[in-house]
Amino acid sequence: MASDTPFRIFVGTEKAQTVPYQVLAYSIRKHASIPVEITPMIDLPDVPQPRGYDNRSRTGFSLYRFVIPRLCGYEGKALYLDADMLVFADVLELDRLEFGEAKVLATLQPDPPTAWIGNPKFRPGPHSACLLLDCGRLDWRAEDIVAEIDRGTYTYADLVRELVLLEPGELGTTIPKEWNHLEVYEPGVTRCTHFTVVSDQPWKVDGNPLDDVWTTAFREALAAGAVDPDDVIRGIIDEELKPSLAAHLAVAPGVSDAVIDAVTALGYHRAREQQLERTNQAMLDSSSWKVGSALTRSLTAPRAWLRRS
């Protein structure tokens, strides 16, 4: 690839991941030594959904990776990434990978990371969150793919997890797994961290083991103007981002103190509400509450029976 030809990167995302996408895009550009062209894939037209409920996409963008060859005019190569990632290395490494007989390259995940141990949803083998596509050799059409799902030729899971569109030998696993480090960050080793535990992602809740890693990148991207403060504010209001992110708006260019104070106050009250909800739920789930509730019902039941009599 000529040095002035951008390396095409497509990111599957959705509205709730606007800010994580912006942080990811910043991290890619920060470390890239080659020109990159990053395209967020969100609300793409003409991408049908399978009819059967069991085959519906798990995310709004699950099928978008199969549209990339068409978006590239069935020419050249392209990289696909999920939006819930953070890059720490030069994508030149991926641009230089050779396909050989393969048409698609993926990472191989033989063992579950610590966060996934004991979770039956973890599937060892190739993972499709980081894919290098030889677009000139992939004649994929979204409507044809979905039609085959509806016919029962294969399932959504077969498509996304097993990449059944490819014949034996057409899927290579030569992308180093460090480019899809699941819930892991090892300085100097990790090339791309993937925040796969959806409920615990660091832009949603405090307490993620890698909270500092993502928040540091978020603050840097915000200060550089790569993250839109309006998207942060909107995300907090819509409860798509954790309230504590409001405290970082001070590093963003052009954000007034009044706006920061208002959003911080909103974030504080939202955090208090969430803490109360967690406390109440913990109480309801506690054994002492359940025993007390059962005793109360047993004592009040005869009185209720007498009143009805």
Beta strands, then each sheet from edge to edge (+ up, - down):
strand 1: 7-12
strand 2: 36-41
strand 3: 77-82
strand 4: 85-87
strand 5: 104-109
strand 6: 125-134
strand 7: 171-175
strand 8: 181-182
strand 9: 192-194
sheet 1: 2+ 1+ 3+ 6- 5+ 7+
sheet 2: 4+ 9- 8-
end
